[in-house]
Amino acid sequence: MTSPTRPVEAERVSRSITFRRGTPEDEPDTFEVMRRAMGSDISWSQHVRARRHLRSAPNSSYWVAEDTPRFGRSRIVGYAHSIVRDGVWQLTEFFVLSAYQRQGIGRTLLRCCLQDGEEAGASSRFILASYHPAADSLYIRLAGCFPRLPMLLLGGQVESLHPHSSHGPILDTLTPPSSLNPDSSEAPLLAEPVEAKPATLAILDHLDRTILGYTRLPEHLHWIAETGGPEGAARLFRRADGGTKAGEPVGYAYYGPLSTGPFLALNPADLPRMVLHVLHVAKLHPRMSGHLTRVEPYLAIPGCNEVMLQWLLGCGWRIVFQYLYMSSHPVPKLEHYVCHNPLHFF
Ligand SMILES: CC(C)(COP(=O)(O)OP(=O)(O)OC[C@H]1O[C@@H](n2cnc3c(N)ncnc32)[C@H](O)[C@@H]1OP(=O)(O)O)[C@@H](O)C(=O)NCCC(=O)NCCS
């Protein structure tokens, strides 16, 4: 356990509350804080791997607030976690138990993560925020992050997804063509499994830098470990050039039993066929096909992504949660993007 400290920001907080860096042993308790603060029925199995990655990821900051009453055992009552990638700071979790809110605990935790971010050289910040007045007010005042864009989480049935009007064929290096690919005048895309090879990682970095403005190699390695390789549904897409040369990379898509996304396409009109393709590939894998029939997937869509919102809502999908993209800088090109879900990551 790391030693408790009393940051200067904690002057308003009760003396029984101490702050310290989180450890792997704090996982069950901090998950319980998240579950209770969100007030929703979230499952440990769906979150555990993403959380484990974040706890051991480089350039991450993890702080917990602990209440030690005069009598009785101490307990974790709040925590915050953030990462820095390529000079960009992101808050990934931020929760305080309701009985302990409005006492300055959240403010202190957030300050600790922001200070670590500054020390790691972050020059810009963003947060996927719930519409929560106290949280959003702290993000504006302490992190300089302003509400820029609504984000929507949509859920629905895979079977209800019909091809988008611009849906052209996708030729996969491993799987037979999808019956969902109609004859189309659209240029075909080539799809290959995403693997942790230097050449592939360089392509992913290039695509991220082009659309998002920064790179995040540790997260790609995590997503590839979870959903990539020949046994996974994750795909890198190239525009077929008709010749023998490998076509130009135009996007990527991750999909696994515990997560959906992220999806990125240089041409937003390609996103629906990329989504349909990885769902098609997943159906062919015994490990994932059962999951697809049991669990409705969710897709986390930026409000400016008109193609995906029109398509999914037109297929009968429902908006199940709304949140905000808040940042210290203007929004990147999120009309080309679908976020990761669960929402720990971008
Ligand atoms: C968000 C959360 C972590 C904040 O923790 P907290 O310990 O209550 O935060 P603090 O008491 O340190 O600060 C709350 C601040 O919000 C301010 N605030 C509260 N309601 C507000 C409102 N309607 N408008 C503006 N500011 C408001 C308070 O005045 C306080 O600011 P101050 O310290 O300058 O007085 C906590 O409320 C929580 O867990 N909420 C539910 C989960 C959630 O939404 N998490 C965020 C995920 S993105």
The ligand as an SDF file (V2000), in Angstrom:
LIG
                    3D

 48 50  0  0  0  0  0  0  0  0999 V2000
  -18.3900   13.8750   -9.9950 C   0  0  0  0  0  0  0  0  0  0  0  0
  -17.9600   13.4590   -8.6210 C   0  0  0  0  0  0  0  0  0  0  0  0
  -16.7870   12.4980   -8.7130 C   0  0  0  0  0  0  0  0  0  0  0  0
  -17.5380   14.7200   -7.8490 C   0  0  0  0  0  0  0  0  0  0  0  0
  -17.0960   14.3460   -6.5620 O   0  0  0  0  0  0  0  0  0  0  0  0
  -17.3460   15.2730   -5.2840 P   0  0  0  0  0  0  0  0  0  0  0  0
  -16.5090   14.7210   -4.1820 O   0  0  0  0  0  0  0  0  0  0  0  0
  -18.7910   15.4300   -5.0210 O   0  0  0  0  0  0  0  0  0  0  0  0
  -16.7480   16.6650   -5.7940 O   0  0  0  0  0  0  0  0  0  0  0  0
  -16.3370   17.9390   -4.9080 P   0  0  0  0  0  0  0  0  0  0  0  0
  -17.1620   17.9930   -3.6680 O   0  0  0  0  0  0  0  0  0  0  0  0
  -14.8660   17.9460   -4.7050 O   0  0  0  0  0  0  0  0  0  0  0  0
  -16.6680   19.1220   -5.9030 O   0  0  0  0  0  0  0  0  0  0  0  0
  -17.9400   19.2950   -6.4470 C   0  0  0  0  0  0  0  0  0  0  0  0
  -17.9550   20.6820   -7.0310 C   0  0  0  0  0  0  0  0  0  0  0  0
  -19.0680   20.7850   -7.9160 O   0  0  0  0  0  0  0  0  0  0  0  0
  -19.7180   22.0260   -7.6320 C   0  0  0  0  0  0  0  0  0  0  0  0
  -21.0930   21.8690   -8.0590 N   0  0  0  0  0  0  0  0  0  0  0  0
  -22.0120   20.9990   -7.6130 C   0  0  0  0  0  0  0  0  0  0  0  0
  -23.1680   21.1760   -8.2820 N   0  0  0  0  0  0  0  0  0  0  0  0
  -22.9450   22.1500   -9.1920 C   0  0  0  0  0  0  0  0  0  0  0  0
  -23.7450   22.7860  -10.1670 C   0  0  0  0  0  0  0  0  0  0  0  0
  -25.0190   22.4500  -10.3430 N   0  0  0  0  0  0  0  0  0  0  0  0
  -23.1640   23.7380  -10.9360 N   0  0  0  0  0  0  0  0  0  0  0  0
  -21.8770   24.1040  -10.7620 C   0  0  0  0  0  0  0  0  0  0  0  0
  -21.0740   23.5420   -9.8280 N   0  0  0  0  0  0  0  0  0  0  0  0
  -21.6180   22.5820   -9.0570 C   0  0  0  0  0  0  0  0  0  0  0  0
  -19.5520   22.1780   -6.1310 C   0  0  0  0  0  0  0  0  0  0  0  0
  -19.7350   23.5030   -5.7100 O   0  0  0  0  0  0  0  0  0  0  0  0
  -18.1000   21.7430   -5.9640 C   0  0  0  0  0  0  0  0  0  0  0  0
  -17.2200   22.7860   -6.3390 O   0  0  0  0  0  0  0  0  0  0  0  0
  -16.3210   23.5580   -5.2400 P   0  0  0  0  0  0  0  0  0  0  0  0
  -15.3760   22.5340   -4.7030 O   0  0  0  0  0  0  0  0  0  0  0  0
  -15.6340   24.6360   -5.9790 O   0  0  0  0  0  0  0  0  0  0  0  0
  -17.2870   24.0410   -4.2000 O   0  0  0  0  0  0  0  0  0  0  0  0
  -19.1300   12.7780   -7.8560 C   0  0  0  0  0  0  0  0  0  0  0  0
  -20.1920   13.6870   -7.7710 O   0  0  0  0  0  0  0  0  0  0  0  0
  -19.6280   11.4950   -8.5110 C   0  0  0  0  0  0  0  0  0  0  0  0
  -19.0590   10.4240   -8.2850 O   0  0  0  0  0  0  0  0  0  0  0  0
  -20.7050   11.6120   -9.3080 N   0  0  0  0  0  0  0  0  0  0  0  0
  -21.3560   10.4410   -9.9390 C   0  0  0  0  0  0  0  0  0  0  0  0
  -20.4780    9.7880  -10.9750 C   0  0  0  0  0  0  0  0  0  0  0  0
  -20.0380   10.7170  -12.0730 C   0  0  0  0  0  0  0  0  0  0  0  0
  -20.8340   11.3660  -12.7290 O   0  0  0  0  0  0  0  0  0  0  0  0
  -18.7110   10.7480  -12.2800 N   0  0  0  0  0  0  0  0  0  0  0  0
  -18.1290   11.4980  -13.3410 C   0  0  0  0  0  0  0  0  0  0  0  0
  -17.9000   10.5850  -14.4930 C   0  0  0  0  0  0  0  0  0  0  0  0
  -17.4870   11.5100  -15.9400 S   0  0  0  0  0  0  0  0  0  0  0  0
  1  2  1  0
  2  3  1  0
  2  4  1  0
  2 36  1  0
  4  5  1  0
  5  6  1  0
  6  7  2  0
  6  8  1  0
  6  9  1  0
  9 10  1  0
 10 11  2  0
 10 12  1  0
 10 13  1  0
 13 14  1  0
 14 15  1  0
 15 16  1  0
 15 30  1  0
 16 17  1  0
 17 18  1  0
 17 28  1  0
 18 19  1  0
 18 27  1  0
 19 20  2  0
 20 21  1  0
 21 22  1  0
 21 27  2  0
 22 23  1  0
 22 24  2  0
 24 25  1  0
 25 26  2  0
 26 27  1  0
 28 29  1  0
 28 30  1  0
 30 31  1  0
 31 32  1  0
 32 33  2  0
 32 34  1  0
 32 35  1  0
 36 37  1  0
 36 38  1  0
 38 39  2  0
 38 40  1  0
 40 41  1  0
 41 42  1  0
 42 43  1  0
 43 44  2  0
 43 45  1  0
 45 46  1  0
 46 47  1  0
 47 48  1  0
M  END
$$$$
